[in-house]
Amino acid sequence: MDRLEALKAKYAAVTEFAKANNVRIDHLHLQDDKLFLQGAAPSEKYKNRVWDVIKEVDPMYGDLTVDLGIDSSIPEPIQTYTVKAGDSLWKIAQDHLGNGAHYPKIIAANSSKLKDEHSVIHPGDVLVIPEA
């Protein structure tokens, strides 16, 4: 395996995270014997998350050069959840927002489907999960 392919494989988690979270990768090539990644994230939050993934792969990242900007025209990804049997708004909020008491945020993010805490959810319903 050549150097470029080896580095792409090493940092595959970074490029997979980028694709899954609307982070645009404009260039991914070998430069000065390092993997060079250039692109743009939809916000500072997602730019920082890319860096978190990079540091999980290699805290020193000495074989990587990153030039990542912010392009606010890129939409932030929308997280969804498909309701399963036994779920409740409280449980979904606990699992995804860290506190069951935040279930009103889920109601607000799904106002076309949910009216209040008495709204019934069914297995298979797809709900938008807001930021915590």
ZADO-1210 file (C-alpha; in nm, 4 decimals, padded with zeros to 6 digits):
<atoms>
<atom x="00.0000" y="00.0000" z="00.0000" code="MET" pos="1"/>
<atom x="00.1443" y="00.3376" z="-00.0915" code="ASP" pos="2"/>
<atom x="00.1752" y="00.6261" z="00.1558" code="ARG" pos="3"/>
<atom x="-00.1385" y="00.8100" z="00.0357" code="LEU" pos="4"/>
<atom x="-00.3588" y="00.5017" z="00.0622" code="GLU" pos="5"/>
<atom x="-00.2146" y="00.4149" z="00.4044" code="ALA" pos="6"/>
<atom x="-00.2911" y="00.7633" z="00.5378" code="LEU" pos="7"/>
<atom x="-00.6393" y="00.7639" z="00.3845" code="LYS" pos="8"/>
<atom x="-00.7043" y="00.4323" z="00.5606" code="ALA" pos="9"/>
<atom x="-00.5669" y="00.5652" z="00.8894" code="LYS" pos="10"/>
<atom x="-00.7921" y="00.8729" z="00.8792" code="TYR" pos="11"/>
<atom x="-01.0956" y="00.6975" z="00.7279" code="ALA" pos="12"/>
<atom x="-01.2996" y="00.7737" z="01.0425" code="ALA" pos="13"/>
<atom x="-01.2417" y="01.1448" z="00.9774" code="VAL" pos="14"/>
<atom x="-01.3586" y="01.1336" z="00.6164" code="THR" pos="15"/>
<atom x="-01.6568" y="00.9143" z="00.7102" code="GLU" pos="16"/>
<atom x="-01.7552" y="01.1604" z="00.9851" code="PHE" pos="17"/>
<atom x="-01.7202" y="01.4461" z="00.7360" code="ALA" pos="18"/>
<atom x="-01.9478" y="01.2806" z="00.4802" code="LYS" pos="19"/>
<atom x="-02.2087" y="01.1950" z="00.7432" code="ALA" pos="20"/>
<atom x="-02.2137" y="01.5504" z="00.8823" code="ASN" pos="21"/>
<atom x="-02.2161" y="01.7705" z="00.5696" code="ASN" pos="22"/>
<atom x="-01.8487" y="01.8626" z="00.6005" code="VAL" pos="23"/>
<atom x="-01.7220" y="01.9264" z="00.2491" code="ARG" pos="24"/>
<atom x="-01.3834" y="01.7819" z="00.1533" code="ILE" pos="25"/>
<atom x="-01.2388" y="01.9730" z="-00.1405" code="ASP" pos="26"/>
<atom x="-00.8878" y="01.8239" z="-00.1442" code="HIS" pos="27"/>
<atom x="-00.7466" y="01.5028" z="-00.0009" code="LEU" pos="28"/>
<atom x="-00.3974" y="01.4313" z="-00.1252" code="HIS" pos="29"/>
<atom x="-00.0365" y="01.3749" z="-00.0225" code="LEU" pos="30"/>
<atom x="00.1617" y="01.6928" z="00.0359" code="GLN" pos="31"/>
<atom x="00.5043" y="01.7088" z="00.2032" code="ASP" pos="32"/>
<atom x="00.4674" y="01.3382" z="00.2936" code="ASP" pos="33"/>
<atom x="00.1509" y="01.4169" z="00.4937" code="LYS" pos="34"/>
<atom x="-00.2162" y="01.3676" z="00.4171" code="LEU" pos="35"/>
<atom x="-00.3551" y="01.7091" z="00.3248" code="PHE" pos="36"/>
<atom x="-00.7264" y="01.7607" z="00.3913" code="LEU" pos="37"/>
<atom x="-00.8926" y="02.0830" z="00.2841" code="GLN" pos="38"/>
<atom x="-01.2608" y="02.1672" z="00.2999" code="GLY" pos="39"/>
<atom x="-01.5353" y="02.3426" z="00.4912" code="ALA" pos="40"/>
<atom x="-01.7742" y="02.2648" z="00.7733" code="ALA" pos="41"/>
<atom x="-02.1265" y="02.4059" z="00.8102" code="PRO" pos="42"/>
<atom x="-02.0395" y="02.5644" z="01.1478" code="SER" pos="43"/>
<atom x="-01.7703" y="02.5996" z="01.4115" code="GLU" pos="44"/>
<atom x="-01.9381" y="02.3182" z="01.6053" code="LYS" pos="45"/>
<atom x="-01.8876" y="02.0695" z="01.3208" code="TYR" pos="46"/>
<atom x="-01.5367" y="02.1966" z="01.2526" code="LYS" pos="47"/>
<atom x="-01.4534" y="02.1223" z="01.6168" code="ASN" pos="48"/>
<atom x="-01.6145" y="01.7797" z="01.5921" code="ARG" pos="49"/>
<atom x="-01.3911" y="01.6977" z="01.2946" code="VAL" pos="50"/>
<atom x="-01.0915" y="01.7885" z="01.5097" code="TRP" pos="51"/>
<atom x="-01.2262" y="01.5665" z="01.7884" code="ASP" pos="52"/>
<atom x="-01.2349" y="01.2711" z="01.5484" code="VAL" pos="53"/>
<atom x="-00.8838" y="01.3520" z="01.4229" code="ILE" pos="54"/>
<atom x="-00.7528" y="01.3519" z="01.7806" code="LYS" pos="55"/>
<atom x="-00.9265" y="01.0199" z="01.8499" code="GLU" pos="56"/>
<atom x="-00.7435" y="00.8664" z="01.5527" code="VAL" pos="57"/>
<atom x="-00.4044" y="01.0173" z="01.6435" code="ASP" pos="58"/>
<atom x="-00.3655" y="01.2780" z="01.9203" code="PRO" pos="59"/>
<atom x="-00.0422" y="01.4058" z="01.7614" code="MET" pos="60"/>
<atom x="-00.1667" y="01.3937" z="01.3965" code="TYR" pos="61"/>
<atom x="00.1910" y="01.4567" z="01.2776" code="GLY" pos="62"/>
<atom x="00.1161" y="01.2977" z="00.9409" code="ASP" pos="63"/>
<atom x="-00.1852" y="01.5176" z="00.8674" code="LEU" pos="64"/>
<atom x="-00.2316" y="01.8780" z="00.7547" code="THR" pos="65"/>
<atom x="-00.5843" y="02.0216" z="00.7819" code="VAL" pos="66"/>
<atom x="-00.7189" y="02.3416" z="00.6312" code="ASP" pos="67"/>
<atom x="-01.0838" y="02.3435" z="00.7328" code="LEU" pos="68"/>
<atom x="-01.2935" y="02.6560" z="00.6994" code="GLY" pos="69"/>
<atom x="-01.6561" y="02.7344" z="00.7717" code="ILE" pos="70"/>
<atom x="-01.9142" y="02.7729" z="00.4970" code="ASP" pos="71"/>
<atom x="-02.2463" y="02.8782" z="00.6480" code="SER" pos="72"/>
<atom x="-02.4222" y="02.7994" z="00.3191" code="SER" pos="73"/>
<atom x="-02.3707" y="02.4288" z="00.3933" code="ILE" pos="74"/>
<atom x="-02.6727" y="02.3027" z="00.5878" code="PRO" pos="75"/>
<atom x="-02.6110" y="02.1451" z="00.9270" code="GLU" pos="76"/>
<atom x="-02.7115" y="01.7802" z="00.9381" code="PRO" pos="77"/>
<atom x="-03.0480" y="01.6920" z="01.0866" code="ILE" pos="78"/>
<atom x="-03.0480" y="01.4112" z="01.3396" code="GLN" pos="79"/>
<atom x="-03.3523" y="01.1860" z="01.3321" code="THR" pos="80"/>
<atom x="-03.4679" y="00.8911" z="01.5386" code="TYR" pos="81"/>
<atom x="-03.7061" y="00.6127" z="01.4424" code="THR" pos="82"/>
<atom x="-03.9402" y="00.5280" z="01.7302" code="VAL" pos="83"/>
<atom x="-03.9222" y="00.1708" z="01.8598" code="LYS" pos="84"/>
<atom x="-04.1740" y="-00.0284" z="02.0653" code="ALA" pos="85"/>
<atom x="-04.1601" y="00.0799" z="02.4292" code="GLY" pos="86"/>
<atom x="-04.0270" y="00.4294" z="02.3551" code="ASP" pos="87"/>
<atom x="-04.1653" y="00.7410" z="02.5170" code="SER" pos="88"/>
<atom x="-04.0796" y="01.1052" z="02.4596" code="LEU" pos="89"/>
<atom x="-03.9130" y="01.1061" z="02.8021" code="TRP" pos="90"/>
<atom x="-03.6968" y="00.8018" z="02.7146" code="LYS" pos="91"/>
<atom x="-03.5989" y="00.9449" z="02.3755" code="ILE" pos="92"/>
<atom x="-03.5043" y="01.2770" z="02.5385" code="ALA" pos="93"/>
<atom x="-03.3044" y="01.0915" z="02.8045" code="GLN" pos="94"/>
<atom x="-03.1163" y="00.8875" z="02.5433" code="ASP" pos="95"/>
<atom x="-03.0529" y="01.1660" z="02.2918" code="HIS" pos="96"/>
<atom x="-03.0576" y="01.4902" z="02.4890" code="LEU" pos="97"/>
<atom x="-02.9135" y="01.3596" z="02.8154" code="GLY" pos="98"/>
<atom x="-03.2203" y="01.4420" z="03.0276" code="ASN" pos="99"/>
<atom x="-03.5747" y="01.3093" z="02.9987" code="GLY" pos="100"/>
<atom x="-03.7110" y="01.6441" z="03.1148" code="ALA" pos="101"/>
<atom x="-03.6006" y="01.7899" z="02.7807" code="HIS" pos="102"/>
<atom x="-03.8829" y="01.6090" z="02.5964" code="TYR" pos="103"/>
<atom x="-04.0568" y="01.9448" z="02.5192" code="PRO" pos="104"/>
<atom x="-03.7623" y="02.0197" z="02.2856" code="LYS" pos="105"/>
<atom x="-03.8532" y="01.7087" z="02.0859" code="ILE" pos="106"/>
<atom x="-04.2172" y="01.8180" z="02.0752" code="ILE" pos="107"/>
<atom x="-04.1136" y="02.1642" z="01.9511" code="ALA" pos="108"/>
<atom x="-03.8844" y="02.0152" z="01.6830" code="ALA" pos="109"/>
<atom x="-04.1713" y="01.7961" z="01.5600" code="ASN" pos="110"/>
<atom x="-04.4617" y="02.0403" z="01.5882" code="SER" pos="111"/>
<atom x="-04.6238" y="01.9067" z="01.2711" code="SER" pos="112"/>
<atom x="-04.6508" y="01.5597" z="01.4325" code="LYS" pos="113"/>
<atom x="-04.6604" y="01.6270" z="01.8067" code="LEU" pos="114"/>
<atom x="-04.8896" y="01.8786" z="01.9747" code="LYS" pos="115"/>
<atom x="-04.8055" y="01.8291" z="02.3433" code="ASP" pos="116"/>
<atom x="-04.6851" y="01.5739" z="02.6012" code="GLU" pos="117"/>
<atom x="-05.0036" y="01.3716" z="02.5436" code="HIS" pos="118"/>
<atom x="-04.9241" y="01.3127" z="02.1744" code="SER" pos="119"/>
<atom x="-04.9000" y="00.9445" z="02.0931" code="VAL" pos="120"/>
<atom x="-04.5894" y="00.8124" z="01.9170" code="ILE" pos="121"/>
<atom x="-04.5834" y="00.4822" z="01.7320" code="HIS" pos="122"/>
<atom x="-04.3042" y="00.2437" z="01.6320" code="PRO" pos="123"/>
<atom x="-04.1783" y="00.3534" z="01.2928" code="GLY" pos="124"/>
<atom x="-04.2466" y="00.7246" z="01.3484" code="ASP" pos="125"/>
<atom x="-03.9423" y="00.9315" z="01.2511" code="VAL" pos="126"/>
<atom x="-03.8732" y="01.2231" z="01.4851" code="LEU" pos="127"/>
<atom x="-03.6289" y="01.5093" z="01.4446" code="VAL" pos="128"/>
<atom x="-03.3931" y="01.5227" z="01.7416" code="ILE" pos="129"/>
<atom x="-03.2874" y="01.8801" z="01.8248" code="PRO" pos="130"/>
<atom x="-02.9510" y="01.9768" z="01.9654" code="GLU" pos="131"/>
<atom x="-02.9216" y="01.9174" z="02.3387" code="ALA" pos="132"/>
</atoms>
